[in-house]
Each structure stands twice: as C-alpha cells, then as structure tokens.
Amino acid sequence: MSEQRIKELINELIKELESTDGVAEEAVSVARQLEGKIDDLDNPEVDTSQTTILDDAIALEASFAASHPVAEKLIRELINTLSRIGI
C-alpha cells in the first residue's frame, strides 16, 4: 500500500509542477528523476542499495518551501511515506 501511495504522490507532484506557472523546468526534471528512482525500487534487476531517493526528495522539498507550497506539501508527504517504509 505504501509503495502505491508513493507512486501516486510523485505523479501528483509532477502534475502539479507541470500545471503551475513559474516552476523551473529543472524542478520538473528533478521530480521525474525521482520518479525513475522510485520505479527502480520495484525492479529486482536494479541495485537500489545506494539509492538517494530520500535525500533527493528532501532537497526538492527545500527548493519548494517558499515558492510552491502545494508542491512542498506533496513532497513532504512523499518523504514521510518513504521514511515509514524504511527508505
């Protein structure tokens, strides 16, 4: 259930970023990279032992703190869910 929620959150975050004026393309790109890393968690052929998903999510949250409160809320929920499942 938590893994599914993580995927829902990252998809919601990307949609929010793409539909918001003034969001840098770099932010969307970072969110998409995060989505790819999350997808890799389900792939047994990908070594995720050195993953930086949580660090990347925290950095993304910090970049949204002042200027994109909805995106910040989504990324905070994503961080909390990742922490709960031990990532």
Residue pairs with C-beta under 8 A, 6 or more apart in sequence:
2 81
2 84
2 85
3 41
3 42
3 85
5 81
6 38
6 78
6 81
6 82
6 85
7 38
7 39
9 74
9 77
9 78
9 81
10 31
10 34
10 35
10 38
10 78
11 35
12 74
13 31
13 71
13 74
13 75
13 78
14 28
14 31
14 32
14 35
16 70
16 71
16 74
17 23
17 27
17 28
17 31
17 68
17 71
18 28
20 68
20 70
20 71
22 67
23 68
23 71
27 60
27 63
27 64
27 68
27 71
30 56
30 59
30 60
31 60
33 56
34 53
34 56
34 57
34 60
37 48
37 51
37 52
37 53
37 56
38 53
40 46
40 48
40 51
41 48
41 51
41 53
41 87
51 87
53 82
53 87
54 79
54 82
54 83
54 87
57 75
57 78
57 79
57 82
58 79
60 75
61 72
61 75
61 76
61 79
64 71
64 72
64 75
65 72
